[in-house]
Amino acid sequence: MRSVQPVIGLFDSGVGGLSVLQQLLARHADLNYVYLADSAYFPYSLQPADFIEQRVLQLCEWMEKTYPLQALVMACNTASATTYADLVEHHLPFPVYEPIGVTCDWIKKYHPDVKNIVVLATPVTIATN
């Protein structure tokens, strides 16, 4: 059954993205949200990149058909690193937000003098450069 109210979709391979949802709810409690945790293939760090790309595209297409999405937040760094460009190329009819670029932009804006940053990431995320 398709929801009538527009929603913000959040996607993660597990429950870590619930912290992202918590922050969104704290700032925008008036919006509707749907959270998809792909626990069947958690953690994505154990999956090959091409599998992650196919899986994420499949799940995002399902979310788009099931809910009237007005935006999608990819709360999973591994999924974002491997799939974000493909999602943008698919010309989804709503914006897609991902944490990696947003974090880099924030650091550049608020800490322009920082030269070294420690990054904690899965091998799949690191392999995407």
Disulfide bonds with the S-S distance in Angstrom:
none
